[in-house]
Amino acid sequence: MGINHWPEGERPREKLLTMGAQALSDAELLAIFLRVGVQGRSAVDLARDLLTSFGGLRQLLEADQAQFCAARGLGNAKFAQLQATLELSRRHLASQLARGNALTSPALVRHYLSSQLRHLGHEEFAVLFLDTQHRIIRYESLFRGTLDSASVYPREVAKRALELHAGAVILAHNHPSGVAEPSDADRRITERLKDALALFDVRVLDHFVVGDGDVVSFAERGWL
């Protein structure tokens, strides 16, 4: 039986409109995104099949184009639509951050940095440049690959901070292993950056290490 024949209160779209998106399961939300099912399977059935096949919602959302398009009921059009949706979400978070003081929204900063870095299969080092009122000027990814004290250049971070007239920065990088616990190398990099930026009166407010579902803050650890 197609979804249009279900009782109105059980249809995902109607349920969202009456109860809010938070009331829907992962499969129901995904079914709204899919819009239609395949022969013999409703959109909700297809959504459940996909979640099982990929191992969960996050794995589906972070699948590359080849993996995504190989699944039944998906394809390039859906992949493009999903990527646009994810990017809209990231830009929405960025616009929320831009309206206020980064230090008064630590949860939002953590969420934003996680959305930018968590899904990457390589290490990436990024910086949130802030003005003297700790408002966001710009987010930039500066280094990628295996990060150590030899591959993260304090002079490049300092140069960019001066170009943007930044008064403070928040550092962030990911651990593709999924373990967010900072390494000794992470701490050494942070100290080098902190010392270099201090020469130009630019403060390092925090350094976030992003793992799989966890984000560690240097400031919360008392390391800054």
Backbone as CSV, one residue per row, in Angstrom:
resi,resn,N_x,N_y,N_z,CA_x,CA_y,CA_z,C_x,C_y,C_z
1,MET,0.847,-1.200,0.000,0.000,0.000,0.000,0.879,1.245,0.000
2,GLY,0.598,2.185,-0.931,1.361,3.420,-0.990,1.089,4.309,0.205
3,ILE,2.038,5.211,0.477,1.912,6.100,1.640,0.647,6.946,1.554
4,ASN,0.239,7.297,0.326,-0.960,8.135,0.178,-2.229,7.419,0.623
5,HIS,-2.139,6.112,0.823,-3.283,5.359,1.329,-3.212,5.130,2.842
6,TRP,-2.140,5.569,3.461,-1.999,5.411,4.917,-2.935,6.385,5.623
7,PRO,-3.266,6.124,6.886,-3.989,7.126,7.687,-3.192,8.422,7.729
8,GLU,-3.851,9.535,7.644,-3.161,10.825,7.509,-2.146,11.059,8.613
9,GLY,-2.472,10.660,9.840,-1.564,10.903,10.963,-0.307,10.071,10.921
10,GLU,-0.231,9.083,10.016,0.945,8.231,9.910,1.815,8.569,8.704
11,ARG,1.342,9.456,7.857,2.129,9.837,6.689,3.239,10.800,7.136
12,PRO,4.487,10.545,6.732,5.608,11.367,7.223,5.439,12.863,7.001
13,ARG,4.993,13.278,5.801,4.876,14.712,5.522,3.824,15.360,6.415
14,GLU,2.661,14.725,6.525,1.594,15.272,7.360,1.992,15.249,8.835
15,LYS,2.680,14.198,9.229,3.149,14.092,10.617,4.127,15.217,10.942
16,LEU,5.002,15.536,9.993,5.955,16.633,10.206,5.220,17.960,10.355
17,LEU,4.228,18.187,9.512,3.519,19.465,9.534,2.705,19.659,10.803
18,THR,2.224,18.576,11.386,1.397,18.696,12.579,2.198,18.571,13.880
19,MET,3.281,17.782,13.862,4.009,17.498,15.095,5.428,18.053,15.121
20,GLY,5.923,18.492,13.961,7.292,18.997,13.893,8.261,17.916,13.454
21,ALA,9.375,18.348,12.840,10.348,17.399,12.282,10.962,16.500,13.340
22,GLN,11.093,17.021,14.579,11.735,16.241,15.629,10.931,15.005,16.016
23,ALA,9.656,14.957,15.649,8.811,13.816,16.002,8.998,12.640,15.048
24,LEU,9.695,12.841,13.945,9.849,11.797,12.943,11.094,10.946,13.186
25,SER,11.014,9.707,12.800,12.164,8.809,12.868,13.117,9.126,11.714
26,ASP,14.329,8.557,11.772,15.278,8.745,10.677,14.673,8.279,9.354
27,ALA,13.996,7.136,9.383,13.405,6.584,8.159,12.322,7.500,7.613
28,GLU,11.517,8.079,8.484,10.448,8.967,8.031,11.006,10.246,7.427
29,LEU,12.044,10.817,8.051,12.680,12.012,7.494,13.310,11.705,6.137
30,LEU,13.978,10.572,6.060,14.605,10.185,4.800,13.557,9.934,3.724
31,ALA,12.408,9.397,4.105,11.323,9.140,3.152,10.819,10.441,2.536
32,ILE,10.756,11.509,3.327,10.335,12.814,2.791,11.354,13.307,1.781
33,PHE,12.633,13.088,2.075,13.688,13.470,1.140,13.581,12.656,-0.157
34,LEU,13.322,11.345,-0.038,13.235,10.480,-1.210,12.008,10.776,-2.063
35,ARG,10.916,11.142,-1.401,9.623,11.485,-2.020,8.878,10.261,-2.530
36,VAL,9.546,9.377,-3.234,8.869,8.192,-3.783,9.702,6.954,-3.487
37,GLY,9.034,5.815,-3.493,9.726,4.558,-3.292,10.094,3.916,-4.619
38,VAL,10.224,2.607,-4.600,10.486,1.835,-5.811,9.410,0.768,-5.905
39,GLN,9.399,0.045,-6.984,8.355,-0.952,-7.182,8.298,-1.935,-6.005
40,GLY,7.139,-2.005,-5.406,6.929,-2.914,-4.297,7.365,-2.389,-2.946
41,ARG,7.958,-1.195,-2.905,8.436,-0.634,-1.635,8.034,0.833,-1.564
42,SER,7.390,1.216,-0.474,7.045,2.621,-0.270,8.319,3.409,0.030
43,ALA,8.194,4.740,0.058,9.351,5.585,0.377,9.891,5.275,1.764
44,VAL,8.997,4.979,2.726,9.441,4.644,4.087,10.156,3.298,4.081
45,ASP,9.601,2.323,3.354,10.255,1.015,3.255,11.645,1.160,2.640
46,LEU,11.727,1.950,1.564,13.010,2.169,0.905,13.989,2.850,1.860
47,ALA,13.500,3.827,2.608,14.356,4.532,3.570,14.905,3.566,4.613
48,ARG,14.067,2.679,5.118,14.531,1.686,6.097,15.571,0.764,5.478
49,ASP,15.333,0.347,4.233,16.293,-0.514,3.536,17.653,0.179,3.403
50,LEU,17.613,1.458,3.044,18.851,2.206,2.847,19.610,2.389,4.162
51,LEU,18.899,2.698,5.225,19.548,2.877,6.527,20.207,1.582,6.981
52,THR,19.548,0.471,6.731,20.122,-0.827,7.086,21.340,-1.129,6.223
53,SER,21.221,-0.871,4.927,22.299,-1.164,3.992,23.555,-0.345,4.280
54,PHE,23.377,0.940,4.581,24.523,1.813,4.831,25.032,1.725,6.263
55,GLY,24.200,1.206,7.160,24.613,1.097,8.553,24.167,2.243,9.435
56,GLY,23.319,3.118,8.911,22.810,4.223,9.710,22.712,5.501,8.906
57,LEU,22.086,6.508,9.509,21.863,7.777,8.802,23.156,8.495,8.486
58,ARG,24.055,8.557,9.460,25.303,9.291,9.228,26.089,8.680,8.069
59,GLN,26.185,7.349,8.041,26.935,6.691,6.976,26.313,6.972,5.612
60,LEU,24.995,7.036,5.565,24.309,7.358,4.310,24.603,8.789,3.885
61,LEU,24.498,9.723,4.823,24.703,11.134,4.498,26.144,11.432,4.093
62,GLU,27.093,10.641,4.603,28.501,10.901,4.326,29.078,9.988,3.248
63,ALA,28.227,9.182,2.606,28.700,8.301,1.535,29.190,9.134,0.352
64,ASP,30.211,8.615,-0.347,30.668,9.333,-1.531,29.695,9.084,-2.682
65,GLN,29.920,9.771,-3.776,28.971,9.732,-4.888,28.787,8.318,-5.440
66,ALA,29.885,7.584,-5.598,29.787,6.238,-6.159,28.986,5.310,-5.252
67,GLN,29.259,5.351,-3.948,28.530,4.500,-3.002,27.052,4.876,-2.971
68,PHE,26.785,6.165,-2.916,25.414,6.653,-2.819,24.610,6.256,-4.056
69,CYS,25.161,6.519,-5.212,24.415,6.305,-6.456,24.238,4.834,-6.799
70,ALA,25.051,3.969,-6.187,24.937,2.539,-6.455,23.752,1.911,-5.736
71,ALA,23.188,2.621,-4.747,22.085,2.078,-3.956,20.767,2.175,-4.714
72,ARG,19.915,1.208,-4.505,18.615,1.175,-5.166,17.779,2.394,-4.775
73,GLY,17.199,3.046,-5.764,16.343,4.197,-5.513,17.065,5.517,-5.423
74,LEU,18.396,5.475,-5.555,19.175,6.710,-5.495,19.832,6.964,-6.858
75,GLY,20.596,8.032,-6.940,21.238,8.369,-8.207,21.869,9.735,-8.123
76,ASN,22.389,10.229,-9.233,23.097,11.515,-9.242,22.210,12.684,-8.822
77,ALA,20.953,12.672,-9.243,20.055,13.777,-8.889,19.845,13.836,-7.385
78,LYS,19.617,12.669,-6.762,19.437,12.628,-5.308,20.728,13.002,-4.583
79,PHE,21.874,12.575,-5.138,23.153,12.917,-4.518,23.365,14.423,-4.531
80,ALA,23.073,15.048,-5.669,23.215,16.500,-5.764,22.267,17.206,-4.803
81,GLN,21.052,16.702,-4.710,20.059,17.285,-3.812,20.510,17.172,-2.362
82,LEU,21.074,15.996,-2.000,21.548,15.794,-0.631,22.712,16.713,-0.306
83,GLN,23.668,16.827,-1.232,24.824,17.695,-0.984,24.399,19.147,-0.816
84,ALA,23.421,19.572,-1.593,22.910,20.938,-1.455,22.251,21.129,-0.092
85,THR,21.503,20.120,0.355,20.838,20.195,1.654,21.852,20.271,2.786
86,LEU,22.891,19.445,2.714,23.926,19.453,3.755,24.662,20.788,3.783
87,GLU,24.947,21.337,2.604,25.649,22.616,2.553,24.770,23.749,3.077
88,LEU,23.480,23.692,2.801,22.554,24.686,3.370,22.574,24.630,4.890
89,SER,22.623,23.413,5.432,22.671,23.255,6.881,23.932,23.874,7.456
90,ARG,25.086,23.622,6.803,26.340,24.203,7.279,26.312,25.728,7.198
91,ARG,25.745,26.257,6.120,25.692,27.719,5.964,24.723,28.346,6.971
92,HIS,23.667,27.601,7.299,22.737,28.088,8.318,23.450,28.210,9.663
93,LEU,24.243,27.200,10.020,25.015,27.264,11.265,25.991,28.431,11.232
94,ALA,26.640,28.621,10.082,27.598,29.720,9.951,26.917,31.070,10.125
95,SER,25.721,31.215,9.573,25.009,32.493,9.688,24.576,32.744,11.124
96,GLN,24.238,31.676,11.850,23.896,31.831,13.265,25.109,32.299,14.054
97,LEU,26.266,31.708,13.761,27.494,32.106,14.453,27.848,33.551,14.158
98,ALA,27.668,33.948,12.908,28.077,35.286,12.475,27.296,36.391,13.170
99,ARG,26.130,36.047,13.710,25.285,37.084,14.324,25.664,37.394,15.775
100,GLY,26.540,36.582,16.376,26.812,36.801,17.791,28.266,36.608,18.161
101,ASN,28.520,36.589,19.453,29.851,36.406,20.015,30.124,34.914,20.123
102,ALA,31.257,34.475,19.550,31.567,33.043,19.526,31.686,32.460,20.923
103,LEU,32.171,33.257,21.872,32.375,32.741,23.223,31.070,32.550,23.983
104,THR,30.003,33.216,23.539,28.711,33.041,24.208,27.911,31.902,23.597
105,SER,28.445,31.275,22.549,27.747,30.167,21.884,28.679,28.971,21.707
106,PRO,29.260,28.455,22.800,30.232,27.360,22.647,29.634,26.109,22.013
107,ALA,28.373,25.813,22.306,27.739,24.626,21.726,27.562,24.791,20.217
108,LEU,27.214,26.008,19.795,27.030,26.281,18.374,28.368,26.201,17.636
109,VAL,29.425,26.731,18.236,30.759,26.656,17.639,31.180,25.200,17.487
110,ARG,30.960,24.419,18.533,31.310,22.995,18.511,30.541,22.266,17.412
111,HIS,29.251,22.558,17.311,28.399,21.923,16.307,28.854,22.312,14.901
112,TYR,29.146,23.580,14.709,29.566,24.057,13.396,30.885,23.411,12.968
113,LEU,31.864,23.391,13.859,33.154,22.808,13.517,33.038,21.308,13.252
114,SER,32.191,20.654,14.026,31.962,19.225,13.801,31.344,18.989,12.423
115,SER,30.388,19.846,12.040,29.734,19.681,10.732,30.710,19.900,9.585
116,GLN,31.735,20.718,9.819,32.715,21.002,8.775,33.781,19.911,8.661
117,LEU,34.117,19.262,9.777,35.312,18.418,9.801,35.068,16.936,10.059
118,ARG,33.957,16.594,10.693,33.771,15.220,11.175,33.760,14.189,10.058
119,HIS,33.197,14.531,8.915,32.997,13.565,7.842,34.217,13.361,6.959
120,LEU,35.284,14.135,7.150,36.436,14.073,6.248,37.268,12.815,6.491
121,GLY,37.759,12.237,5.404,38.579,11.036,5.514,40.053,11.337,5.658
122,HIS,40.425,12.610,5.688,41.814,13.036,5.874,41.847,14.076,6.996
123,GLU,43.016,14.291,7.565,43.154,15.324,8.587,43.119,16.696,7.930
124,GLU,42.423,17.613,8.567,42.333,18.978,8.064,42.402,19.932,9.246
125,PHE,43.168,20.989,9.084,43.362,21.995,10.126,42.705,23.291,9.674
126,ALA,41.794,23.786,10.476,41.025,24.976,10.102,41.083,26.016,11.211
127,VAL,40.728,27.235,10.843,40.755,28.345,11.800,39.498,29.186,11.646
128,LEU,38.885,29.494,12.777,37.831,30.504,12.835,38.503,31.817,13.227
129,PHE,38.516,32.771,12.306,39.099,34.079,12.593,38.016,34.984,13.178
130,LEU,38.328,35.646,14.282,37.369,36.476,15.003,37.881,37.909,15.109
131,ASP,36.942,38.842,15.218,37.351,40.225,15.451,37.588,40.439,16.944
132,THR,37.858,41.674,17.338,38.175,41.948,18.742,36.976,41.752,19.664
133,GLN,35.763,41.706,19.087,34.551,41.441,19.873,34.180,39.957,19.833
134,HIS,35.086,39.162,19.267,34.905,37.705,19.159,33.744,37.318,18.249
135,ARG,33.473,38.177,17.278,32.494,37.850,16.244,33.231,37.201,15.072
136,ILE,32.551,36.278,14.398,33.178,35.522,13.319,33.475,36.425,12.120
137,ILE,34.718,36.398,11.671,35.095,37.048,10.417,35.039,36.039,9.280
138,ARG,35.689,34.879,9.499,35.737,33.879,8.436,36.216,32.542,8.999
139,TYR,35.719,31.476,8.375,36.228,30.122,8.638,37.065,29.722,7.438
140,GLU,38.281,29.229,7.682,39.132,28.796,6.583,39.870,27.519,6.944
141,SER,39.924,26.602,5.993,40.760,25.417,6.118,42.131,25.768,5.561
142,LEU,43.180,25.571,6.364,44.509,26.030,5.966,45.487,24.907,5.641
143,PHE,45.360,23.770,6.308,46.300,22.677,6.088,45.546,21.359,6.037
144,ARG,46.056,20.408,5.260,45.426,19.101,5.192,46.498,18.030,5.010
145,GLY,46.135,16.809,5.358,47.080,15.698,5.291,47.413,15.227,6.683
146,THR,48.571,14.627,6.853,49.019,14.199,8.188,49.562,15.412,8.917
147,LEU,48.882,15.800,9.979,49.238,17.037,10.663,50.255,16.769,11.772
148,ASP,51.355,17.485,11.726,52.337,17.456,12.806,52.988,18.835,12.857
149,SER,53.970,18.962,13.742,54.579,20.284,13.936,55.303,20.782,12.698
150,ALA,55.586,19.871,11.756,56.292,20.276,10.539,55.340,20.681,9.415
151,SER,54.063,20.341,9.534,53.132,20.596,8.427,52.127,21.698,8.715
152,VAL,52.114,22.212,9.929,51.252,23.345,10.283,52.174,24.537,10.522
153,TYR,52.041,25.567,9.688,52.980,26.682,9.710,52.394,27.886,10.439
154,PRO,52.909,28.198,11.630,52.405,29.356,12.376,52.457,30.657,11.587
155,ARG,53.485,30.821,10.758,53.599,32.078,9.999,52.435,32.252,9.027
156,GLU,51.937,31.133,8.471,50.809,31.217,7.545,49.528,31.601,8.284
157,VAL,49.348,31.046,9.477,48.166,31.390,10.277,48.242,32.850,10.698
158,ALA,49.430,33.271,11.147,49.605,34.664,11.565,49.391,35.620,10.393
159,LYS,49.931,35.273,9.233,49.760,36.111,8.041,48.285,36.287,7.704
160,ARG,47.541,35.183,7.746,46.112,35.261,7.406,45.349,36.061,8.454
161,ALA,45.702,35.896,9.724,45.047,36.653,10.791,45.246,38.150,10.596
162,LEU,46.451,38.552,10.204,46.735,39.964,9.966,45.975,40.479,8.748
163,GLU,45.902,39.665,7.693,45.174,40.072,6.490,43.694,40.303,6.786
164,LEU,43.150,39.499,7.703,41.721,39.605,8.030,41.457,40.531,9.206
165,HIS,42.529,41.128,9.762,42.422,42.028,10.918,41.752,41.308,12.101
166,ALA,42.159,40.071,12.299,41.587,39.269,13.377,42.217,39.637,14.715
167,GLY,41.398,39.603,15.758,41.892,39.853,17.104,42.032,38.569,17.903
168,ALA,41.428,37.500,17.402,41.473,36.208,18.089,41.165,35.111,17.081
169,VAL,41.501,33.890,17.447,41.219,32.747,16.583,40.747,31.565,17.428
170,ILE,39.998,30.694,16.805,39.676,29.390,17.360,40.206,28.363,16.372
171,LEU,41.076,27.490,16.839,41.689,26.473,15.998,40.837,25.203,16.032
172,ALA,40.919,24.423,14.969,40.175,23.156,14.940,40.822,22.202,13.944
173,HIS,40.820,20.930,14.284,41.204,19.914,13.308,40.507,18.611,13.672
174,ASN,40.471,17.704,12.722,39.771,16.440,12.917,40.747,15.278,13.049
175,HIS,40.254,14.206,13.665,40.966,12.934,13.708,40.142,11.919,12.925
176,PRO,40.541,11.562,11.707,39.764,10.608,10.918,39.591,9.251,11.597
177,SER,40.461,8.939,12.550,40.327,7.684,13.285,39.040,7.638,14.097
178,GLY,38.463,8.820,14.357,37.244,8.905,15.147,37.491,9.187,16.607
179,VAL,38.743,9.062,17.049,39.100,9.299,18.451,39.498,10.760,18.608
180,ALA,38.756,11.498,19.405,38.982,12.944,19.517,40.082,13.315,20.504
181,GLU,40.587,12.376,21.276,41.595,12.686,22.292,42.827,13.326,21.649
182,PRO,43.207,14.542,22.099,44.363,15.227,21.506,45.657,14.455,21.747
183,SER,46.549,14.501,20.774,47.855,13.858,20.889,48.868,14.861,21.433
184,ASP,50.042,14.369,21.760,51.119,15.266,22.184,51.466,16.236,21.061
185,ALA,51.417,15.745,19.815,51.701,16.626,18.668,50.671,17.743,18.579
186,ASP,49.403,17.425,18.863,48.353,18.449,18.849,48.657,19.544,19.866
187,ARG,49.132,19.140,21.021,49.434,20.123,22.062,50.648,20.973,21.684
188,ARG,51.628,20.346,21.053,52.811,21.110,20.626,52.444,22.118,19.540
189,ILE,51.623,21.693,18.592,51.186,22.606,17.537,50.465,23.803,18.135
190,THR,49.589,23.539,19.093,48.807,24.603,19.719,49.710,25.604,20.433
191,GLU,50.707,25.118,21.147,51.623,26.020,21.850,52.412,26.877,20.874
192,ARG,52.864,26.270,19.766,53.607,27.035,18.759,52.736,28.129,18.142
193,LEU,51.492,27.782,17.831,50.582,28.772,17.253,50.245,29.868,18.259
194,LYS,50.015,29.475,19.482,49.688,30.450,20.528,50.830,31.452,20.702
195,ASP,52.073,30.956,20.758,53.238,31.834,20.930,53.431,32.744,19.716
196,ALA,53.263,32.194,18.514,53.469,32.984,17.296,52.422,34.076,17.158
197,LEU,51.177,33.737,17.419,50.099,34.717,17.270,50.148,35.796,18.353
198,ALA,50.669,35.442,19.519,50.775,36.418,20.613,51.687,37.584,20.228
199,LEU,52.638,37.332,19.343,53.536,38.400,18.883,52.778,39.491,18.146
200,PHE,51.600,39.135,17.617,50.780,40.091,16.870,49.495,40.445,17.612
201,ASP,49.469,40.154,18.920,48.311,40.444,19.773,47.047,39.736,19.288
202,VAL,47.202,38.535,18.765,46.066,37.712,18.366,45.965,36.554,19.348
203,ARG,44.838,36.434,20.020,44.657,35.414,21.053,44.122,34.113,20.467
204,VAL,44.628,33.011,20.983,44.059,31.695,20.674,43.056,31.380,21.773
205,LEU,41.770,31.402,21.425,40.725,31.211,22.425,40.462,29.738,22.720
206,ASP,40.642,28.889,21.714,40.388,27.461,21.924,40.966,26.685,20.753
207,HIS,41.100,25.402,20.966,41.471,24.468,19.907,40.571,23.250,20.075
208,PHE,39.746,22.995,19.074,38.822,21.860,19.115,39.383,20.710,18.276
209,VAL,39.352,19.516,18.844,39.714,18.314,18.105,38.431,17.532,17.865
210,VAL,38.111,17.314,16.599,36.837,16.710,16.216,37.031,15.232,15.901
211,GLY,36.271,14.393,16.597,36.293,12.958,16.342,34.947,12.485,15.856
212,ASP,34.688,11.222,16.035,33.432,10.626,15.598,32.403,10.752,16.718
213,GLY,31.612,11.820,16.659,30.584,12.031,17.672,31.083,12.712,18.923
214,ASP,32.354,13.091,18.970,32.905,13.752,20.148,33.821,14.884,19.703
215,VAL,33.843,15.948,20.483,34.710,17.092,20.204,35.387,17.486,21.513
216,VAL,36.702,17.546,21.506,37.460,17.903,22.709,37.928,19.344,22.605
217,SER,37.716,20.101,23.680,38.110,21.511,23.750,39.356,21.667,24.617
218,PHE,40.393,22.305,24.066,41.594,22.585,24.847,41.275,23.524,26.006
219,ALA,40.432,24.518,25.754,40.092,25.479,26.803,39.416,24.785,27.970
220,GLU,38.503,23.850,27.680,37.818,23.121,28.749,38.765,22.228,29.523
221,ARG,39.831,21.783,28.876,40.843,20.969,29.556,41.820,21.826,30.368
222,GLY,41.733,23.155,30.200,42.645,24.043,30.901,44.034,24.101,30.282
223,TRP,44.115,23.839,28.982,45.394,23.798,28.296,45.748,25.096,27.589
224,LEU,44.904,26.115,27.711,45.192,27.400,27.071,45.222,28.519,28.112
